[in-house]
Structure formats: C-alpha cells, structure tokens
Amino acid sequence: MKPEIAQLCEAVRQEDIDGWLFYGFQHRDPISDSLLGIDISCVNTRRWFYILLPEPSQCIKICHAIESSILDHLPGKKTVYTSQSDLKHHLLELTGLTLAAQVSSDLPAISFLDCGTADLFRSAGVKLASSAVLLQKTYGVLDAAGIDSHNRTALHLYEIVRLVHLRLKGSFADNTKVFEGDIQKLILDEFSSRNLVTNHDPIVAAGKNSSDPHYSPVNQGSEIKHGKIVQIDLWAKEPDGIYADISWVFYTGKKVPSSAEKVFSLVCRARDLAVSAAGSGLSDGGISGFSIDEKVRSLIQKEKQNKFQLLHRTGHAIDTEAHGSGVNLDSVEFPDHRPLLPGSCFSVEPGLYGPSFGMRTEINCYVDLEGTVRVSGGPVQTQIETL
C-alpha cells in the first residue's frame, strides 16, 4: 500500500507544483509518518521538515540538531538547525516555491499542518497548496493486494451479521433477555477469533437509540425488546490491512411497520442510486464524490419522509483507516470534488433519522484496477430483516 519515495516524486512531477512538504512534530501527522516511514515510537519533540522534490536526490531534509537522524533513511540533502532563527534562515532558501501540504479547508481528515507552521512558510515566501489530490493518488487508492484485503474483511463482516441474526432470533425464541451490549460483545469476540482489529466498538442501537447515528451502548446498554428497529454498524480490518465497514437493520418482530418499510425503501433506493451514479459516471469519463452525494440528496429530499432527517454524507473513503484519505461521497459536510479513480474504495451509507427510530444501509464499493465499480462482500440488504 505505502508508495516508495520515487513514486511520490513522480506524483509531484504530474502536478502543477514544485514539491510536497511533509512536517512532523510529536507525530501529529499520521499521513506524513506513514508515507515517509517514520516510526511512531521514535522521539519527535522537535520539528522536522521533508521537502519532496521531483528528483529524489534533490529532496531537502531539515532537522533539529538533537534529533538530526530522524530522516536519515530518506534521500536528499540534510540541513540541521538549533534555533528558530536558524530555521527561518533555511526556509528562506525555499522562497518562490509552491509546495503541496497537508492542508485543506474542506477535508479535515487530511489537514494536519498547523496554522503557525503554515504562516512560517508563507512568511518565507513559500506558497502552500492542498495535497488532497496527491494524497488521493498515492495514499487514498488501493492496489490489488489492498483490494483483496478489503474483500476478505468484508466477507467476514457479512458472516458476522448472520451470527447476529441467529443470536437475536434465538434469544426471542427462548424468551431470554438480550441487550445491546450482548450483541456488541458477540461482534467483538468474532473480530478477535477472525484476527480482525478495529478502532472503535461496533454500533448496536435498538429502538429510539437508532435515531443517533453514532450511538454506542454503555456497559450492557438497553434491552432489545420486541417490536423494535435494531441498527448495527461494524467495521474492522486485518492487521496492517484495509478496512471494511457495513451496517444492517433488523426488526424484532415478524411484520415490519409500514412507516419503517417506507424509510428503508428510500434509503435502499438512495444507496443503489449512488452505486449506479458512480458506475455510469466513470464510464462517461469521471465523477466526483461531490456529484454522487448531490444526486442522493436530491432523491431523498424529493421523497423525504415526514419527521425524518438526513444527518450525514452519503459515504466516506476507506483505506488503512476506516475513514480514509481518498474520495468521500460528500457535498455538504466536507465537500469533496476529487474524482473517483481506479483503486478508490468508499462506503455508501445514506441514512434517515426520526424521533422514534433511524436507519441506514451501508455497503462498500471500490473501483477495480480496470475502472469498474464493484460492491464488496456479501449480498446487500434489500429489506429489513425480521426474526
């Protein structure tokens, strides 16, 4: 997944910039650490800068004297500073350059360069541009091994959904109490037995709790009672692999209320529209995450259900992080005008939330290396699953 320095230099050559600024202080920028191979366990109490230029041998390393070896594994010429005035003097050598950096007013997931350091470069006559496109091309797309890792995990998640269904069905058949925390533990135990890791416990939300998209049960959580919507959302990856992130909706009864069926029908049609729009847009020469989200919002707002709100974007990028650096399907929260590319991986999860319940249907898609949109994992949900 991680590109070599030569690949990063080639990406710079293809853009209308002079170089790419990487910066580290107390490991605040995980993207810089990852792309440059900086061990997060190493001491980083002083600022370092790596100016990646089109030729690897011409790259510039600026390090503090007491941590001068932190970039020794990278190509380029090293300059050492000991004071703020030293640093400012070295930065003047970059006057007139346009450097991409991890800055973006729209995409906080990639915006790690702090305002003070950005001002320091600008005062030295350096123009800063967002590295969003560079990150998408070098860090936010999957190679063949990454796609395989994502697909393997997606299959696991769909298998775990089936186990959740059996657990709920068994508890209600036996007339034994079952709590949100019980289902959450089942999912986490399955992650462990399948050698999957996650950055946060899965969502298990019953009844009114499902109105909160990021609800998380405390301890046992609420009892899952008869006649309730149950929303689950689970995400995980292989160690050092690629995340998968899906959701599923259950109803703890035999017949789903018509109000819930109408909401679920709409979010399913919105989900399928997003997949279709991505595929047709790529066939027509390209489509952005912004455009896909707009189409989904237009459908939902046109047929919006009474008292139900659209609270979040249609989808987010997926890579080694559950919310990755690639294209998001988003026109309102973090507007993302970047186009889908071969290797793009993303969730599709339109949702509607009301006073008594909420729901979303989340699947994952990726663009294969030939440019075709694929849905990963098992069959997508087309109706609310009953017990």
N, C-alpha and C positions, 0 to 999 in steps of 0.2 A: 504493500500500500504506500509506504513512505517513498517519495521520489528521491533520486540521487541529486546532488548539487548540480551536475551537468544538466539534468532535466529542468531544474528550477531556472538555471541560466538561459536555457533555450526558451522557456516560457516568457522570460523578461524580454528576450530578443523579439518576440512576436507582438509585444505591446508597445504603445507609444509612450514609453518611459525610459529613463536612464538606468534605473536599478530598483532594487527591492530592499527596504530597510527592515531588519529584524532587530529586536531590542529585548533585553532581559534584565529584570530586577526582581529578586525574590520569587522567581518562577511565576510571575503574574500572567505571562502569556503562554499558555499551553501549546498554542499553534507554533510559535517560534521554537519552543523547546523540542517539539515533536519533529518538525521539518528539518531542524539542524542537528538532531540527535544529541540534545543536551540532557544529561541525566538529571532527573528532578531531585535526586538525593544529593547532588553536589551543592557546595556552598555558593550562594549567589546573593551576597549582601551589597554588592556594588554594581553599577550599571555597566553592561556590555552592549556593543552595537556591532552588527554584521551587515555591511552594505554589499549586497549581492549584485554583481555587475554582469554584463553579457558573457564575459570570459572568466572562468573560474579563477585563473591565476591573478586576475586584476581585482578580485574582491578585497574589501577592506575590513580589517578587524580592529576594533577599538575596545581595549580592556583596561580595567583598573590594575595598578601595579600589584596589589595584594591578591588578585585573582586573575593573574595575567595568562594563565594556561587554559582558561575555560573554553576557548575557541581553537585550541591548538590542533584539533582533529579536522579542522576545516581549511580549505585552500585560501590563499590570499596573503596580503602583507599585513603584519600586525603592528599597531601603534599602541603604546602604553601611556596612560595619564595618571596623575596623582591628585589633581585638584580640579575644581570647577573651571578655573581659568585655562588650565591645560586642555580640558575637554572642549571648551568653546573655541580655542585656537585650532584644534584638529578638525572641528566641524566646519570651520571657515574654508577648509580645503574642498568641501563639497558644494560651495556656493555655485548656484546656477543649475544644479541638477534637479530633476524631477524624480522623486522616489515613491514607489508604492509602499504603503504601510498598513498595519492592521488598524485602520480607522474607517468608520462608516457611521453616518447619522441615521441610517435606516436599519442596519444589521448589527445589533449589539452582540450577537453571537461571535462575531469576528473582530470586534472593536476593542483592542487591548492597549493600544498606545495611549498613555495618559496625556492630558491636556498640557501639563507643564513641559514634558519632554517634547511634545509636538511643537510647542512655542519655541523651545530651544533650537530646534532645527530650522524653523521658519526664520528666527532672528539671525541665523547664519546664512540666509539667502537660499534655503532649500525649499522647493515646492513639494508638498505632500499630496499624494493621490490615494484613493482607496485600493487595497489589494484584493477586493472582493472577487474580481474576475480571475485573477491569478490563483487565488485560493480554490476557487471552484475547479479550475482546470488541473491543478496539481495535487490538491488535498481533498476536495469535495466530490470526487468521482471514484468509482470502484474499478479495479482491474478484474480479470477473470477469477483470480483467487478470492478477491473480496466478494464478488457476486456469489460464488459458491458458498462462502462462509455465511453470508446473509441468508441464502436459501435454506441451508441446513438448519439454521436457528429458527427461521420462520416455520419450518415443518414441525419443529419441537413445540413451538408456541401453539400451533393449531391442535396438536395432540394433547397438550395440557388443557386446552379449552374443553375437549371431550371428557377429560377426567373431572373437570369442574362440574360439567353437566351431570355426570354419573353420581358425583358426591351429593349435589343438590337433590337429584331425583331420589337417591337412596334415603337421605335424611327425611324428606317429606313422606316417602312410602312407609318408613318406620315410625313416623311421628316423633322424631327426635329433634331437639333444638339444634339449629345451626346458625353461627354468627359470621359476620363479615370477616372477622379475624381468622376464623377456621379456614375459610376459602383462601385467604391471603397466605396463610401458613402452608396450605396444600401446594399453592403455586411456587412459593419459595423453596419448599422441600423438593419439588420437581426440578427447579433450576439447579439445585445442589446435586441431585442424583444424575443429572444430564450434563454436568460440568459446564453450566452456564453462569454468567455473572451479570449483575445489574447495578445501576447507580442509584436505584430507589425502589422501595417496596411497591408491588403492583397495586392498582386501584381496584377495590371491591366496594361497590356502593349500592345499597338497597333502598328502594322506595325514594323518599324525599332526598336522601343523600346523593342520589344520582343526578340531582339538579346542579351539583357542584362538580365541574369538570375535573378538578384536581383533588377531590375528596380523598382522604386517607383515614382508615379506621384507627382509632386509638385503642390499644390493648385488644379486647375481643370485638370492639365495635358494636354495631347494632345487630339485634337478632334479625335474621332474614325470615320474614313471615309470609304467610300465604297471600296471594293476590298482589305481589309487588314486582315492579321492574327491578332487575339487578344488572348493573353495568360493571363489566370487568375490563381492565386495560392492563396489559402485561408487555414488558419489553425486556430483552436480555441479549447477550451475545456470548460467543465463545471467548475465552481469554485471548486477548490480542486480535479478536475477530471483529466482525461487523454486526451491528445491532439489527434486530427485527423488532417491530412494535405494532401490536394489533389489539383490537378490542372486540367484545362480543356482548350481546344483550340477551338476557333471559327474562322469562315471566314465570313467577312461582304459582302457576295455576294451569288449568287446561285450556282456557279460552282467553286470548288477549283482548282487552278492551279496545273498542274501535278507535278511541282517541289516541291510544298508543300505536295502533296499527297505522294510522294516518301519518303520525310523526315519523315513524320508522320508514314507511314507504317513501316519504320525501327525502330523508337523509340518504337512503339507498339510491334513489334516482340522482341525487346530487353527487354522490360518490362515483356512480357509473358515468355520469357526465364528465367528471374530472378525468377519468381514465381515457374516455373516448376523445376528449379535447386534447389531451397530451399526445395520443397516438396520431390523430389527424393533423395536429399542429406540426409534429415532427415530419410527417410525410409532406407537408406543404412548405417545408424549409426552416421550421423552427418555431418554438413557442416559449414564452416566459412563464415562470411561476405566477407572476402578477396576473397575466391574462387568464390562466386557468382558474385562479381564485375568483376573478371577476365574473366569469361565466357561472360558477357555482353559486355565488352570492345573488346573481340575477335570478336564477331559478328559485332559490329559497325565498327570496324577498317577494317574488311574484306569487308564490303559493304558500306564503308564511302561515303557520298555524297560530291561532289565537293564543296569546299569553306566552308563546314560546319564543325565546331569543337565540340569535346566532351570536355566540360569545367569543369565538376564536377563528383563526385562519383555517383554510382547508387542509393544509399539511405542512410538514417540516422536513428538512433534509435529514438523511440518515447516513452515517459512516461509522467510524470507530466510536463516535458519540451518538447517543440516542437522538439528540438534536444536533445535527452536523453542520459542516461549513458549506455545503452545496446549496442548490436551489430550494427555496421554500415556496410552497403554493400560498402566496400571501400578497394581498393588495392593500391591506389596511393596517395591520399591526406593525409588521416590519416589511414594507413594500419591497419586493424582490423582482427586479426587471431582468435578471440574468436568464438566459435561455437554458432549457434542458439540453444536456449533452450526453453522448454515449458514456455510460458509467454512472449517470445521475441515479440516485436512489432516494426515495421520499415516501412519506406517509400520505395517505388520502383519508381524511377523517372529518367530514362535515358533521356537525352536531347541533341539536336544538335542545334548549333547556327551559323548563317551565316551573311553576311553583310546587308541583307535586312529584314530578319526575323529569329526568332529562335522559338523552341518549345520543350516542354517536356510533357510527360503524367505521372502524379503522382497518384499512388494509395497507400493504406496502407494495410499491411499484419500483421498478428500475428500468433504465434504458439499457438494453444489451449492447454489446460492442459493435453490433451491426446497425444500431439505431432504432430498434423496435422496442416499444413499451411492453413490459411483462409484469404480470401480477405474481408476487412470490407466495410460497406457502400453499396451504390447502384451499378448498373451495370457499369463496366468500359467503358471508351470511346474507340471505335474501328474505328471511322472515324472522320475527322474534321467536326464540326457541322456548317452548313450554316444557313443563315437567310431565 
